Amino acid sequence: MVRSGPRPHRRRLTAALTALGCAVALTGTACTGHDDDGFRPGAADAGDPYVPGRGNGGYDVTHYGLDVRYDPTTDRLTGRATITATATQDLSRFNLDLVGLTVGAVTVADKRAEHRRKDGELVVTPRDGLARGRSFTVRVDYAGVPTSVADGELGSGGFLHTADGAIALGQPDSAATWFPVNDHPSDKASYDIAVTVPDGVSALSNGVPGPQSSADGWTTWRWSERTPMASYLSTLVIGNYRVVTGVHGGRPMVTAVAASLPATGGAASSLARTGEIVDFLASRFGPYPFDSYGGIVVADERIGYALETQSRPVYGPAFFSGDHPNPSVVAHELAHQWFGDSVSLYRWGDIWLNEGFASYAEWLWEEHDGGRTAQRNFESQYASTDWSQPSIEPGRERMFGTAVYKRGALAVHALRRTVGDDTFFRILRTWTSERSAGNATTSDFVALAERVADRPLRPLLDAWLAGGAAPTLP
């Protein structure tokens, strides 16, 4: 993710957090139901202080099948979510994150299940307890007018209604505003998304495009993301867009620009370089990790950021103000396909692993494209950095601050200068290969870098990422 203008572990929860399931049960009373048989509720929170109340325990989602219908004239969305998951404990009930929509029927393993709402939670009690290791399917029918999410750091997010449709987008919150979800990056899953909208309206999402079908004045657009995806990386963009579909490197490429923006201006010309930029980044980071490419430029001024929505980043209009090209932001969001999307976080406190590497990719691209060298960018940023602000565990209010992005990029270049180019790029390619489609921590990265470089690197990275004074230049 990158904001326009100046910008200031694996899926399973720990045993300790799971053990708190009864204590955090939303009833506030002693656990009941199947608990006498050893079954207990899953935790109602992922335990991540950066997103309190988000995520859930007791199960691991493997797939979301989403079938939604949206009417721009009424702002009403109706949906059915079919969720495939595996119980990670003997489970008497479990939670899904869902904000502001009305739930109709819920079934678990094809049997009607009890359900209730509590704040942004959907609490589901299946008819029978779910034994640890059991795969099960949850079906949720829901409807209503989706809501946005207030976030002072980024601006508007969640499900945003527009004059011609809607945009579902945001970090770290957005998914739960339009479908029931285990809304934390530690639980990644594959997706099939079908979106039905009035004829003539585009409905764009993640992954490989499928066949469209039309009936009675409505068109269904289909998308499939088979590589596990963190929930905040899902998107839905509905409205009047110029959609361009092609093939790059044997994979589908889908780009779209809001019809209200110039047809041949800076936004369109920047997206047109997506394949070129991906190929350059692949030469540095290793093979591109997904089955499709693309990008979407929206016209809504409320979106003052770009977000690395998996396989198809979404860009706010301010990045192309004055109708100027901006391939740098495209390089940033495409770099996230490796750093953040394929290799995802366990917890938001390690967000520099996403933003530091994506910011560094901007420097690599600029040098490749005939601009300043990465070294010149490093020197300039080093001189202006506030070393009192850490890249690691920056705090919720500084999740998207300069230390996460630019100090993170400084640490990456310091590593490069210390180990040399051959070892440095071998570290990056090993990281993106060994951790592909999974989750990781800063400690995981340090350990891998030390293994590949065959030397201690923790003191170096600690100084550049979290030290309170300017580190000595390597």
C-alpha positions as CSV (number, residue, x, y, z in Angstrom):
1,M,0.0,0.0,0.0
2,V,1.1,3.6,-0.7
3,R,-0.6,6.8,0.1
4,S,-0.7,9.7,-2.4
5,G,1.2,12.7,-1.2
6,P,3.6,12.6,1.7
7,R,3.2,9.6,4.0
8,P,4.5,10.2,7.2
9,H,2.5,-16.7,13.3
10,R,1.3,-18.8,10.1
11,R,-2.5,-19.4,10.1
12,R,-2.9,-21.2,13.4
13,L,-3.3,-19.1,16.6
14,T,-1.1,-19.9,19.5
15,A,-2.3,-22.5,22.0
16,A,-2.4,-19.8,24.7
17,L,-4.8,-17.7,22.6
18,T,-7.0,-20.7,21.7
19,A,-7.2,-21.6,25.4
20,L,-8.8,-18.2,26.0
21,G,-11.8,-19.1,23.8
22,C,-14.2,-19.5,26.8
23,A,-12.8,-16.4,28.5
24,V,-13.5,-14.2,25.5
25,A,-16.8,-15.8,24.5
26,L,-19.1,-13.0,23.4
27,T,-21.8,-14.0,25.8
28,G,-19.6,-12.9,28.7
29,T,-20.8,-16.0,30.6
30,A,-19.4,-19.5,31.2
31,C,-19.1,-21.6,28.1
32,T,-22.0,-23.9,27.4
33,G,-23.2,-26.3,24.7
34,H,-20.7,-29.0,23.8
35,D,-18.0,-27.8,26.3
36,D,-18.8,-30.7,28.7
37,D,-17.6,-33.1,25.9
38,G,-14.3,-31.2,25.5
39,F,-15.6,-29.0,22.7
40,R,-15.2,-25.2,23.3
41,P,-15.7,-22.0,21.4
42,G,-13.0,-20.6,19.1
43,A,-11.4,-17.3,20.1
44,A,-13.3,-14.2,19.0
45,D,-10.2,-12.3,18.2
46,A,-6.9,-13.0,16.5
47,G,-5.0,-11.4,19.4
48,D,-3.4,-8.8,17.2
49,P,-3.3,-5.4,19.0
50,Y,-3.2,-3.5,15.7
51,V,-6.7,-4.8,14.7
52,P,-8.6,-5.5,18.0
53,G,-11.7,-7.6,17.4
54,R,-10.5,-8.8,14.0
55,G,-9.7,-12.4,13.1
56,N,-11.0,-15.5,15.0
57,G,-9.7,-18.7,16.3
58,G,-10.5,-22.4,16.3
59,Y,-10.5,-22.9,12.6
60,D,-8.5,-22.3,9.4
61,V,-10.2,-21.2,6.2
62,T,-9.1,-22.8,3.0
63,H,-11.6,-21.3,0.5
64,Y,-14.2,-18.6,0.1
65,G,-16.9,-19.0,-2.6
66,L,-18.6,-15.6,-2.9
67,D,-21.7,-15.0,-4.9
68,V,-23.0,-11.5,-4.6
69,R,-25.5,-9.3,-6.4
70,Y,-25.2,-5.5,-6.2
71,D,-27.7,-2.9,-7.4
72,P,-26.1,0.6,-7.8
73,T,-29.5,2.3,-7.8
74,T,-30.4,1.1,-4.3
75,D,-26.9,0.4,-2.9
76,R,-28.2,-3.0,-1.8
77,L,-26.0,-6.1,-1.9
78,T,-27.3,-9.6,-1.5
79,G,-24.8,-12.5,-1.1
80,R,-24.1,-16.1,-0.3
81,A,-20.7,-17.0,1.1
82,T,-19.7,-20.7,1.0
83,I,-16.7,-21.1,3.3
84,T,-14.5,-24.2,3.5
85,A,-12.5,-24.5,6.7
86,T,-10.8,-27.0,9.0
87,A,-11.3,-27.1,12.8
88,T,-8.0,-26.5,14.7
89,Q,-9.6,-27.5,18.0
90,D,-12.6,-29.4,19.2
91,L,-15.0,-26.6,18.3
92,S,-18.4,-25.9,19.8
93,R,-18.9,-22.6,18.1
94,F,-17.0,-20.0,16.1
95,N,-17.0,-16.5,14.9
96,L,-16.8,-14.8,11.5
97,D,-16.2,-11.0,11.1
98,L,-19.1,-9.2,9.4
99,V,-20.0,-5.6,9.7
100,G,-23.4,-4.0,9.1
101,L,-25.2,-6.6,7.0
102,T,-28.2,-8.7,7.9
103,V,-27.8,-12.5,8.0
104,G,-30.5,-14.9,7.0
105,A,-29.8,-18.6,7.0
106,V,-26.6,-20.2,8.2
107,T,-25.7,-23.8,7.7
108,V,-22.7,-25.8,8.8
109,A,-22.1,-29.2,7.0
110,D,-25.5,-28.7,5.3
111,K,-27.3,-28.5,8.7
112,R,-29.1,-25.4,9.9
113,A,-26.9,-23.6,12.5
114,E,-27.8,-21.1,15.2
115,H,-26.3,-17.7,14.7
116,R,-26.4,-14.3,16.3
117,R,-24.6,-10.9,15.9
118,K,-22.4,-9.1,18.4
119,D,-20.8,-5.8,17.2
120,G,-18.8,-6.8,14.1
121,E,-19.1,-10.5,14.8
122,L,-21.2,-13.3,13.4
123,V,-21.4,-16.0,16.1
124,V,-22.2,-19.5,14.7
125,T,-23.2,-22.5,16.7
126,P,-23.3,-25.7,14.6
127,R,-25.8,-28.4,15.4
128,D,-22.9,-30.8,16.2
129,G,-19.5,-30.1,17.5
130,L,-16.6,-30.0,15.0
131,A,-13.8,-32.3,15.9
132,R,-10.2,-31.0,15.6
133,G,-8.9,-31.8,12.1
134,R,-12.4,-32.0,10.5
135,S,-13.0,-30.1,7.3
136,F,-16.4,-28.4,7.2
137,T,-18.4,-26.0,5.0
138,V,-20.3,-23.0,6.2
139,R,-22.9,-21.3,4.1
140,V,-24.1,-17.8,5.0
141,D,-26.9,-15.9,3.2
142,Y,-26.8,-12.2,3.9
143,A,-28.0,-8.8,2.5
144,G,-28.2,-5.1,3.1
145,V,-26.5,-1.8,2.4
146,P,-22.8,-2.2,3.0
147,T,-20.9,0.4,5.1
148,S,-17.6,2.2,4.9
149,V,-14.8,2.0,7.4
150,A,-13.5,5.1,9.1
151,D,-9.7,5.2,9.2
152,G,-7.9,8.5,9.9
153,E,-4.6,7.2,8.6
154,L,-5.7,6.2,5.1
155,G,-9.0,8.0,4.6
156,S,-12.0,6.2,3.3
157,G,-12.2,2.4,3.0
158,G,-14.5,-0.6,3.4
159,F,-17.4,-0.6,1.0
160,L,-17.7,2.8,-0.7
161,H,-20.8,3.7,-2.7
162,T,-20.1,5.7,-5.8
163,A,-22.2,7.5,-8.4
164,D,-22.0,4.6,-10.8
165,G,-21.3,1.6,-8.5
166,A,-19.1,0.8,-5.5
167,I,-15.5,0.1,-4.4
168,A,-14.6,-2.4,-1.7
169,L,-11.1,-1.6,-0.6
170,G,-9.0,-0.9,2.4
171,Q,-6.1,-1.8,4.8
172,P,-6.2,-3.3,7.3
173,D,-10.1,-3.4,7.3
174,S,-12.4,-3.8,4.3
175,A,-13.4,-7.4,3.6
176,A,-15.8,-7.8,6.6
177,T,-17.9,-5.0,5.1
178,W,-19.1,-7.1,2.2
179,F,-18.7,-10.8,3.2
180,P,-18.3,-12.9,6.3
181,V,-14.6,-13.7,6.8
182,N,-11.8,-14.6,9.2
183,D,-10.4,-11.1,8.7
184,H,-6.7,-11.4,9.5
185,P,-3.7,-12.0,7.2
186,S,-2.6,-15.0,9.3
187,D,-5.5,-17.0,7.7
188,K,-5.1,-16.9,4.0
189,A,-7.4,-18.8,1.6
190,S,-8.3,-19.2,-2.1
191,Y,-11.3,-17.4,-3.6
192,D,-14.0,-17.8,-6.3
193,I,-16.0,-14.6,-6.7
194,A,-19.1,-14.1,-8.8
195,V,-20.5,-10.6,-9.0
196,T,-23.9,-9.9,-10.6
197,V,-24.5,-6.3,-11.7
198,P,-26.8,-4.5,-14.2
199,D,-25.9,-5.0,-17.9
200,G,-23.2,-2.5,-19.0
201,V,-21.7,-2.1,-15.6
202,S,-18.2,-3.6,-14.9
203,A,-17.5,-5.7,-11.9
204,L,-13.8,-6.3,-11.3
205,S,-12.1,-8.4,-8.6
206,N,-9.0,-10.5,-8.0
207,G,-7.4,-13.3,-10.0
208,V,-8.2,-15.0,-13.3
209,P,-11.3,-13.8,-15.2
210,G,-13.9,-16.4,-15.9
211,P,-16.8,-16.6,-18.3
212,Q,-19.5,-13.9,-18.1
213,S,-23.2,-14.6,-18.4
214,S,-26.3,-12.4,-18.8
215,A,-30.0,-12.8,-18.0
216,D,-32.9,-10.5,-17.5
217,G,-30.8,-7.3,-17.7
218,W,-28.1,-8.5,-15.3
219,T,-24.5,-9.7,-16.0
220,T,-22.4,-12.0,-13.8
221,W,-18.7,-11.5,-13.8
222,R,-16.5,-14.3,-12.4
223,W,-13.1,-14.2,-10.9
224,S,-10.8,-16.9,-9.4
225,E,-7.8,-16.4,-7.1
226,R,-6.4,-19.9,-6.5
227,T,-3.3,-18.8,-4.6
228,P,-4.0,-18.2,-0.9
229,M,-4.9,-14.5,-0.3
230,A,-5.1,-12.4,2.9
231,S,-8.6,-11.1,3.3
232,Y,-7.6,-7.4,3.2
233,L,-6.2,-8.0,-0.3
234,S,-9.6,-8.9,-1.8
235,T,-11.4,-6.1,-3.7
236,L,-14.6,-5.4,-5.6
237,V,-14.7,-2.5,-8.1
238,I,-18.1,-1.9,-9.7
239,G,-19.0,0.9,-12.2
240,N,-18.3,2.4,-15.6
241,Y,-14.7,1.4,-16.5
242,R,-12.7,1.0,-19.7
243,V,-11.5,-2.6,-19.3
244,V,-8.6,-3.9,-21.3
245,T,-8.0,-7.7,-21.3
246,G,-4.9,-9.3,-22.8
247,V,-2.2,-11.8,-22.1
248,H,1.3,-11.3,-20.7
249,G,3.8,-14.1,-20.3
250,G,1.0,-16.7,-20.9
251,R,-1.2,-15.2,-18.1
252,P,-4.3,-13.0,-18.4
253,M,-3.7,-9.3,-17.9
254,V,-6.8,-7.2,-17.0
255,T,-6.5,-3.5,-16.5
256,A,-9.2,-0.9,-16.0
257,V,-9.5,2.8,-15.8
258,A,-12.6,4.7,-14.6
259,A,-14.4,6.0,-17.7
260,S,-14.4,9.5,-16.2
261,L,-10.6,9.7,-16.4
262,P,-8.8,10.5,-19.7
263,A,-8.6,7.5,-22.1
264,T,-5.0,8.0,-23.0
265,G,-3.7,9.9,-20.0
266,G,-1.3,9.3,-17.2
267,A,-3.3,6.6,-15.5
268,A,-3.8,4.5,-18.7
269,S,-0.2,4.9,-19.8
270,S,1.1,3.9,-16.4
271,L,-1.0,0.8,-16.2
272,A,0.1,0.0,-19.7
273,R,3.6,-0.6,-18.3
274,T,2.4,-3.2,-15.8
275,G,3.9,-6.1,-17.8
276,E,7.2,-4.4,-18.3
277,I,7.5,-3.5,-14.6
278,V,6.5,-7.1,-13.5
279,D,9.2,-8.5,-15.8
280,F,11.9,-6.3,-14.3
281,L,10.9,-7.1,-10.7
282,A,10.8,-10.8,-11.5
283,S,14.4,-10.5,-12.6
284,R,15.3,-9.3,-9.1
285,F,12.8,-11.1,-6.9
286,G,12.1,-14.4,-8.7
287,P,9.1,-15.6,-10.6
288,Y,5.9,-13.7,-10.4
289,P,3.8,-15.6,-7.9
290,F,0.2,-15.4,-9.3
291,D,-1.8,-16.6,-12.3
292,S,-2.9,-13.1,-13.5
293,Y,-1.8,-9.5,-13.7
294,G,-3.4,-6.1,-13.9
295,G,-4.5,-3.0,-12.1
296,I,-7.5,-0.7,-11.6
297,V,-7.5,3.1,-11.4
298,V,-10.6,4.5,-9.7
299,A,-11.9,8.1,-9.9
300,D,-13.1,8.4,-6.4
301,E,-11.2,11.2,-4.6
302,R,-12.0,9.6,-1.2
303,I,-9.4,7.0,-2.0
304,G,-6.1,8.8,-1.5
305,Y,-4.0,5.7,-1.6
306,A,-3.0,2.7,-3.7
307,L,-3.4,-0.8,-2.5
308,E,-1.8,-4.0,-3.5
309,T,-5.0,-6.0,-3.9
310,Q,-3.8,-9.4,-5.0
311,S,-2.9,-9.8,-8.7
312,R,-4.8,-6.5,-9.5
313,P,-3.7,-3.4,-7.5
314,V,-6.1,-0.5,-7.1
315,Y,-4.9,3.1,-7.5
316,G,-6.5,6.3,-6.3
317,P,-6.8,9.1,-8.8
318,A,-4.4,11.5,-7.0
319,F,-1.4,9.4,-8.2
320,F,-2.1,10.6,-11.7
321,S,-3.0,14.2,-11.0
322,G,-2.4,16.6,-13.8
323,D,-2.7,13.6,-16.1
324,H,0.9,12.7,-15.5
325,P,2.3,9.2,-15.7
326,N,3.4,7.6,-12.5
327,P,5.1,4.3,-13.0
328,S,6.8,4.5,-9.6
329,V,3.5,3.8,-7.8
330,V,2.9,0.9,-10.1
331,A,6.3,-0.5,-9.3
332,H,5.5,-0.2,-5.6
333,E,2.2,-2.0,-5.7
334,L,3.5,-4.7,-8.1
335,A,6.5,-5.3,-5.7
336,H,3.9,-6.1,-3.0
337,Q,2.8,-9.1,-5.1
338,W,5.9,-10.7,-3.8
339,F,6.3,-8.8,-0.5
340,G,3.0,-8.8,1.3
341,D,0.7,-10.7,-1.0
342,S,2.7,-14.0,-1.7
343,V,4.8,-13.7,1.5
344,S,2.3,-12.3,4.0
345,L,2.4,-11.1,7.6
346,Y,1.5,-13.1,10.7
347,R,0.9,-9.9,12.6
348,W,0.6,-6.2,11.5
349,G,3.5,-5.1,13.7
350,D,5.8,-6.5,11.0
351,I,4.3,-4.4,8.3
352,W,7.8,-3.1,7.3
353,L,8.2,-6.5,5.6
354,N,5.6,-5.3,3.1
355,E,6.3,-1.6,2.8
356,G,10.1,-1.5,3.2
357,F,10.6,-3.9,0.3
358,A,8.0,-2.3,-1.9
359,S,9.5,1.2,-1.2
360,Y,12.9,-0.3,-2.1
361,A,11.5,-1.6,-5.3
362,E,10.6,2.0,-6.3
363,W,14.3,2.8,-6.0
364,L,15.3,-0.2,-8.1
365,W,12.7,0.7,-10.7
366,E,13.7,4.3,-10.8
367,E,17.3,3.4,-11.5
368,H,16.4,0.9,-14.1
369,D,14.1,3.5,-15.8
370,G,16.9,6.0,-16.1
371,G,16.4,8.0,-12.9
372,R,18.3,8.3,-9.7
373,T,20.2,5.3,-8.5
374,A,19.2,3.3,-5.5
375,Q,22.3,4.6,-3.8
376,R,21.4,8.2,-4.3
377,N,17.9,7.6,-3.0
378,F,19.5,5.8,0.0
379,E,21.8,8.7,0.8
380,S,19.0,11.3,0.5
381,Q,16.6,9.3,2.7
382,Y,19.3,8.6,5.3
383,A,20.0,12.3,5.7
384,S,16.3,13.1,6.4
385,T,15.2,10.1,8.5
386,D,13.9,10.5,12.1
387,W,15.7,7.7,13.8
388,S,13.5,7.9,16.9
389,Q,10.7,6.2,15.0
390,P,11.1,2.4,14.5
391,S,10.1,0.3,11.5
392,I,9.3,-2.7,13.6
393,E,6.2,-2.5,15.9
394,P,5.5,1.1,14.9
395,G,2.2,1.2,16.7
396,R,-1.3,1.3,15.1
397,E,-1.2,5.1,14.7
398,R,2.1,4.8,12.7
399,M,1.3,1.7,10.7
400,F,1.6,3.7,7.5
401,G,4.3,6.2,8.7
402,T,7.5,7.1,7.0
403,A,9.6,4.8,9.3
404,V,7.7,1.8,8.0
405,Y,8.2,2.7,4.4
406,K,11.4,4.7,4.1
407,R,13.4,3.5,7.1
408,G,12.4,0.0,6.0
409,A,13.9,0.7,2.6
410,L,17.0,2.0,4.2
411,A,17.4,-1.3,6.1
412,V,17.0,-3.2,2.9
413,H,19.7,-1.2,1.1
414,A,22.0,-1.4,4.1
415,L,21.7,-5.2,3.9
416,R,22.6,-5.0,0.2
417,R,25.7,-2.9,0.9
418,T,26.8,-5.3,3.7
419,V,26.5,-8.6,1.9
420,G,27.0,-7.6,-1.7
421,D,24.7,-7.7,-4.7
422,D,25.0,-11.5,-5.5
423,T,24.2,-12.5,-1.9
424,F,21.6,-9.8,-1.5
425,F,19.4,-10.8,-4.4
426,R,19.9,-14.5,-3.6
427,I,18.4,-13.7,-0.2
428,L,15.4,-12.0,-1.8
429,R,14.8,-14.8,-4.3
430,T,15.2,-17.4,-1.5
431,W,12.7,-15.6,0.7
432,T,10.1,-15.3,-2.0
433,S,10.5,-18.9,-3.0
434,E,10.6,-20.6,0.4
435,R,7.9,-18.5,1.9
436,S,5.7,-18.3,-1.2
437,A,1.9,-18.4,-0.5
438,G,2.6,-18.3,3.3
439,N,3.2,-16.1,6.2
440,A,6.3,-14.9,7.9
441,T,7.9,-12.6,10.6
442,T,10.8,-10.3,10.8
443,S,12.7,-13.0,12.8
444,D,12.0,-15.4,9.9
445,F,13.6,-13.0,7.5
446,V,16.6,-12.4,9.6
447,A,17.2,-16.1,10.1
448,L,16.9,-16.7,6.3
449,A,19.2,-13.8,5.5
450,E,21.8,-15.1,8.0
451,R,21.6,-18.6,6.5
452,V,22.0,-17.5,2.9
453,A,24.7,-15.0,3.7
454,D,26.4,-17.4,6.1
455,R,27.1,-14.6,8.6
456,P,25.4,-12.8,11.6
457,L,23.1,-10.0,10.4
458,R,20.7,-9.5,13.3
459,P,22.7,-6.6,14.9
460,L,22.8,-4.8,11.5
461,L,19.1,-5.2,10.9
462,D,18.2,-4.3,14.5
463,A,20.2,-1.1,14.2
464,W,18.6,-0.1,10.9
465,L,15.1,-1.1,11.8
466,A,14.7,-0.2,15.4
467,G,17.8,1.6,16.8
468,G,17.2,5.1,18.3
469,A,20.2,6.7,16.5
470,A,21.5,6.9,13.0
471,P,23.4,3.7,12.2
472,T,26.9,3.7,10.9
473,L,26.9,3.5,7.1
474,P,28.0,0.1,5.9
